[in-house]
Amino acid sequence: MNHGFFLLAAAATLLRAQAVAIDTTRSLISIHVGRAGLLSKAGHEHWVNAPISSGTITESGALAVEFKVETAKMTVKPDVAIDAKTQAQIQRDMEEMTLDTKQYPEISFHSTRIEAAGPGQWMVQGELSLHGVTRPVKMIVARTGDGYAGDVMLRQTDFGIKPISMAGGAIKIKNEIDVAVQMYSAK
C-alpha cells in the first residue's frame, strides 16, 4: 500500500476545498426598491449598490459562500429623473431610517446547505443577518463565466425594517425588494 499517494491525494483534495477570497472590486449586490400606494407615481423607484466588503467562496465540488456588506458603503444609484437634492435625501433616508447604519453597520450571509439544481446551478440556503435580525434565505445561484449570480426577493419587514411611507401610506416603498448578487473569486 502506497501511503504517500493517499496523503498526496488527500492534501490535493483539501487544497481544492479551501475557501478563496471574494474579489471585492468586482463583486456587488444590487437591490431594486419599488414604490407602492395609491399615489405611487409621486414616489421614487430606485436601485441600491451594496459592495461586498469581504467574504469567501469554496468552489470545489460543493459550493459554499459567506460574505459581509458594510451598510455605510451602500449607495443609491444616481437617477437622471431625480434632482440632486432628492437623490441626497433618498440616500439619507436609506442610511438613517431604513438601514440605521450607525446601529447596524454590517449585513452578513453564510451558506448552510448547497445542492446541485442543474448544470452550473445550485440551490443555496443560508442565513442572512440584516438590521439585527437573522433569517433563513434560499436562492438559485448560477455559474456565469468566471463568477456566480443569484437573485432573491426579500421582505423588509421580515428583518424588522419598516418600509418608508408618506401621506398616510398613499406614497410608500414596497415591502418586497429584489436582491441580485454577482460574485467573483479573487484568483
C-alpha positions in Angstrom: 0.0 0.0 0.0 1.4 3.4 -1.0 0.6 5.7 1.9 2.4 8.6 0.2 0.0 8.5 -2.7 -3.0 8.6 -0.4 -1.6 11.5 1.6 -0.8 13.4 -1.6 -4.4 12.8 -2.9 -5.9 13.9 0.5 -3.8 17.0 0.5 -4.8 17.9 -3.1 -8.5 17.4 -2.1 -8.1 19.7 0.9 -6.3 22.4 -1.2 -9.2 22.3 -3.8 -11.7 22.7 -0.9 -10.1 25.7 0.6 -12.0 28.9 0.6 -10.9 31.6 -1.8 -11.4 35.3 -1.1 -14.2 37.1 -2.9 -13.0 39.7 -5.3 -14.4 42.8 -3.6 -13.5 45.1 -6.6 -15.9 43.2 -8.9 -18.5 41.6 -6.7 -21.6 43.5 -6.0 -25.2 43.2 -4.7 -27.8 45.3 -6.4 -31.1 46.0 -4.7 -34.2 47.1 -6.5 -36.5 49.2 -4.4 -40.0 49.6 -5.8 -42.8 52.0 -4.9 -46.4 51.4 -3.9 -49.5 53.1 -2.7 -52.4 55.0 -4.2 -50.1 57.9 -5.2 -47.1 55.7 -6.1 -46.2 57.7 -9.2 -45.2 60.5 -6.8 -42.7 58.2 -5.1 -39.3 57.1 -6.3 -38.3 53.7 -7.5 -34.5 53.2 -7.3 -31.6 50.8 -7.2 -29.1 50.5 -4.4 -25.5 49.3 -4.8 -24.2 47.2 -1.9 -20.5 46.4 -2.4 -19.3 43.2 -0.8 -16.6 44.2 1.6 -15.2 40.7 2.5 -16.0 37.0 2.1 -15.0 33.7 0.7 -16.2 31.2 -1.8 -15.3 27.5 -1.7 -15.6 26.2 -5.3 -14.6 22.6 -5.1 -17.3 20.0 -5.8 -19.8 21.6 -3.5 -20.2 25.4 -3.4 -20.0 27.4 -0.1 -20.1 31.1 0.4 -20.0 33.7 3.1 -19.8 37.5 2.8 -20.2 40.8 4.5 -21.5 44.2 3.4 -20.8 47.5 5.2 -24.1 49.3 5.3 -22.4 52.7 5.4 -21.0 51.9 1.9 -24.3 51.2 0.3 -25.3 53.8 -2.2 -28.4 54.8 -4.1 -27.6 54.7 -7.8 -27.9 58.1 -9.5 -31.1 58.6 -11.5 -31.3 61.3 -14.1 -35.0 61.7 -13.5 -34.3 62.7 -9.8 -32.7 66.0 -8.9 -29.5 66.1 -6.8 -31.3 67.3 -3.6 -33.9 64.5 -3.8 -31.2 62.0 -4.6 -29.3 63.1 -1.4 -32.5 62.8 0.7 -33.2 59.3 -0.6 -29.6 58.3 0.4 -30.0 59.9 3.9 -33.4 58.1 4.4 -31.8 54.8 3.4 -28.9 55.3 5.8 -30.9 56.7 8.8 -34.4 55.4 8.5 -34.2 52.1 6.6 -30.8 50.6 7.5 -29.9 52.6 10.6 -26.2 52.2 9.6 -24.9 53.5 12.9 -26.7 50.8 14.9 -26.4 48.1 12.3 -23.1 48.6 10.4 -23.0 45.2 8.8 -25.0 42.7 6.7 -23.7 39.2 6.6 -24.6 35.9 4.9 -23.3 32.4 5.2 -24.4 29.3 3.4 -25.7 26.4 5.4 -26.6 24.0 2.7 -26.0 23.9 -1.1 -27.4 21.3 -3.5 -27.0 20.9 -7.2 -30.0 22.3 -9.1 -28.9 21.6 -12.7 -25.7 22.0 -14.8 -23.8 25.0 -13.3 -26.7 25.8 -10.9 -27.1 25.4 -7.2 -29.9 25.9 -4.6 -28.1 27.9 -1.9 -29.6 28.0 1.5 -28.2 30.1 4.3 -28.6 32.7 7.0 -28.8 36.4 6.2 -28.2 38.8 9.1 -29.7 42.3 8.4 -30.8 45.1 10.7 -30.2 42.9 13.8 -32.3 40.0 12.5 -31.0 36.7 11.2 -33.4 34.8 8.9 -33.0 31.8 6.5 -33.0 32.6 2.8 -32.6 30.5 -0.3 -31.9 31.2 -3.9 -30.8 29.6 -7.1 -27.2 30.6 -8.0 -25.8 30.0 -11.5 -22.2 30.0 -12.8 -21.8 33.0 -15.1 -18.5 32.9 -16.9 -15.9 33.3 -14.1 -18.4 34.3 -11.4 -21.7 33.4 -9.8 -25.1 35.2 -10.0 -28.3 34.8 -7.9 -31.5 36.6 -7.3 -33.8 36.6 -4.3 -36.9 38.5 -3.2 -36.8 39.7 0.4 -39.4 41.4 2.6 -38.1 44.3 4.6 -40.5 43.6 7.5 -39.0 40.1 7.9 -35.9 41.9 9.1 -37.5 44.4 11.3 -37.4 47.2 8.7 -40.5 49.4 8.3 -40.7 50.5 4.7 -40.8 54.3 4.3 -44.3 55.6 4.0 -45.7 59.2 3.4 -49.0 60.9 3.0 -50.8 58.3 5.2 -49.5 55.4 3.1 -50.6 56.9 -0.2 -46.9 57.0 -1.2 -44.6 54.3 0.1 -41.8 51.9 -0.6 -42.7 48.3 -1.4 -42.1 45.9 1.4 -40.6 43.4 -1.2 -37.2 44.2 -2.5 -35.4 42.3 -5.3 -31.8 41.5 -4.4 -29.3 40.5 -7.2 -25.9 39.0 -6.2 -22.9 38.9 -8.5 -19.8 37.4 -7.1 -16.3 36.6 -8.3 -13.5 34.8 -6.5 -10.1 36.5 -6.3 -7.9 34.1 -8.1 
